[in-house]
């Protein structure tokens, strides 16, 4: 899909940084405690859509 010339360009390097940030966010989001306990649900803000 992409060749080495793309990743050596400035746009390709920005794409690699973006992919790394998404992977890091996914890993850290998976480490968060689940909202299974009642104390977690009390502090959770509620958003209602009309």
N, CA, C and O of each residue as an XYZ file, in Angstrom:
200
protein
N       0.822     -1.185      0.000
C       0.000      0.000      0.000
C       0.874      1.260      0.000
O       0.614      2.195     -0.757
N       1.891      1.285      0.832
C       2.820      2.407      0.868
C       4.212      1.878      0.588
O       4.533      0.743      0.939
N       5.037      2.693     -0.039
C       6.414      2.283     -0.266
C       7.362      3.076      0.641
O       6.925      3.945      1.397
N       8.631      2.777      0.561
C       9.617      3.412      1.441
C       9.735      4.909      1.184
O      10.043      5.670      2.101
N       9.496      5.335     -0.033
C       9.583      6.773     -0.328
C       8.516      7.563      0.421
O       8.757      8.694      0.845
N       7.332      6.964      0.585
C       6.276      7.660      1.305
C       6.659      7.873      2.762
O       6.480      8.966      3.299
N       7.188      6.833      3.407
C       7.527      6.944      4.823
C       8.765      7.796      5.073
O       9.000      8.223      6.203
N       9.554      8.046      4.045
C      10.695      8.944      4.221
C      10.296     10.405      4.024
O      11.071     11.309      4.336
N       9.088     10.636      3.509
C       8.617     12.009      3.337
C       8.071     12.551      4.658
O       7.858     11.800      5.609
N       7.854     13.840      4.700
C       7.336     14.467      5.926
C       5.911     13.990      6.222
O       5.550     13.788      7.381
N       5.120     13.814      5.190
C       3.755     13.315      5.377
C       3.758     11.879      5.888
O       2.950     11.522      6.746
N       4.650     11.068      5.371
C       4.746      9.686      5.827
C       5.182      9.592      7.274
O       4.680      8.750      8.019
N       6.112     10.448      7.684
C       6.548     10.450      9.079
C       5.423     10.907      9.996
O       5.270     10.382     11.099
N       4.632     11.883      9.550
C       3.478     12.317     10.339
C       2.451     11.186     10.451
O       1.814     11.025     11.492
N       2.294     10.412      9.389
C       1.371      9.274      9.438
C       1.848      8.229     10.437
O       1.039      7.661     11.171
N       3.159      7.968     10.476
C       3.696      7.000     11.440
C       3.499      7.471     12.872
O       3.164      6.673     13.748
N       3.705      8.764     13.118
C       3.497      9.314     14.458
C       2.021      9.206     14.844
O       1.702      8.892     15.991
N       1.133      9.461     13.902
C      -0.298      9.364     14.170
C      -0.700      7.925     14.496
O      -1.494      7.695     15.409
N      -0.165      6.974     13.766
C      -0.471      5.568     14.027
C       0.047      5.161     15.398
O      -0.636      4.460     16.144
N       1.262      5.604     15.731
C       1.835      5.274     17.042
C       1.001      5.880     18.167
O       0.821      5.249     19.209
N       0.488      7.101     17.968
C      -0.343      7.741     18.986
C      -1.660      6.983     19.165
O      -2.126      6.817     20.292
N      -2.257      6.525     18.076
C      -3.504      5.763     18.183
C      -3.289      4.437     18.903
O      -4.128      4.015     19.700
N      -2.165      3.780     18.622
C      -1.864      2.512     19.291
C      -1.643      2.748     20.781
O      -2.141      1.989     21.612
N      -0.893      3.804     21.122
C      -0.645      4.114     22.536
C      -1.945      4.446     23.255
O      -2.157      4.011     24.387
N      -2.818      5.214     22.607
C      -4.107      5.548     23.223
C      -4.939      4.297     23.471
O      -5.568      4.166     24.522
N      -4.947      3.387     22.519
C      -5.707      2.153     22.670
C      -5.161      1.310     23.818
O      -5.927      0.722     24.582
N      -3.830      1.254     23.939
C      -3.228      0.470     25.025
C      -3.562      1.093     26.373
O      -3.961      0.387     27.300
N      -3.403      2.412     26.490
C      -3.679      3.068     27.764
C      -5.162      3.057     28.104
O      -5.519      2.974     29.279
N      -6.031      3.138     27.105
C      -7.470      3.071     27.364
C      -7.858      1.679     27.860
O      -8.791      1.541     28.650
N      -7.155      0.660     27.405
C      -7.433     -0.696     27.871
C      -6.974     -0.923     29.294
O      -7.452     -1.845     29.956
N      -6.057     -0.102     29.780
C      -5.558     -0.247     31.144
C      -6.447      0.429     32.172
O      -6.283      0.186     33.368
N      -7.379      1.265     31.750
C      -8.249      1.963     32.687
C      -9.158      0.974     33.391
O      -9.569     -0.021     32.795
N      -9.478      1.234     34.655
C     -10.390      0.321     35.361
C     -11.783      0.390     34.738
O     -12.208      1.434     34.245
N     -12.464     -0.714     34.771
C     -13.815     -0.751     34.202
C     -14.803     -0.058     35.131
O     -14.547      0.089     36.326
N     -15.914      0.360     34.582
C     -16.932      1.065     35.364
C     -17.926      0.074     35.949
O     -19.136      0.291     35.885
N     -17.425     -0.999     36.512
C     -18.295     -2.025     37.062
C     -18.736     -1.740     38.485
O     -19.769     -2.243     38.928
N     -17.967     -0.942     39.202
C     -18.317     -0.674     40.588
C     -19.221      0.555     40.685
O     -19.230      1.406     39.795
N     -19.971      0.632     41.767
C     -20.907      1.737     41.964
C     -20.168      3.056     42.168
O     -20.675      4.107     41.773
N     -18.991      3.026     42.773
C     -18.247      4.265     43.010
C     -17.780      4.881     41.702
O     -17.683      6.103     41.594
N     -17.492      4.058     40.718
C     -17.084      4.579     39.414
C     -18.267      5.238     38.705
O     -18.094      6.236     38.005
N     -19.456      4.688     38.883
C     -20.622      5.237     38.199
C     -21.054      6.579     38.782
O     -21.667      7.380     38.077
N     -20.757      6.838     40.027
C     -21.152      8.100     40.652
C     -20.371      9.257     40.049
O     -20.927     10.334     39.836
N     -19.091      9.049     39.773
C     -18.258     10.114     39.256
C     -18.314     10.274     37.751
O     -17.672     11.176     37.212
N     -19.056      9.433     37.055
C     -19.119      9.486     35.605
C     -20.099     10.573     35.156
O     -21.266     10.540     35.549
N     -19.654     11.528     34.346
C     -20.589     12.552     33.869
C     -21.606     11.947     32.888
O     -21.291     11.019     32.143
N     -22.798     12.479     32.906
C     -23.867     11.970     32.063
C     -24.139     12.958     30.939
O     -24.340     14.148     31.183
N     -24.143     12.463     29.718
C     -24.417     13.303     28.559
C     -25.667     12.757     27.885
O     -25.733     11.576     27.542
N     -26.651     13.616     27.698
C     -27.879     13.198     27.038
C     -27.978     13.903     25.696
O     -27.746     15.108     25.596
N     -28.317     13.154     24.683
C     -28.495     13.717     23.349
C     -29.983     13.907     23.085
O     -30.789     13.023     23.372
N     -30.337     15.048     22.545
C     -31.737     15.332     22.274
C     -32.167     14.676     20.986
O     -33.324     14.802     20.585
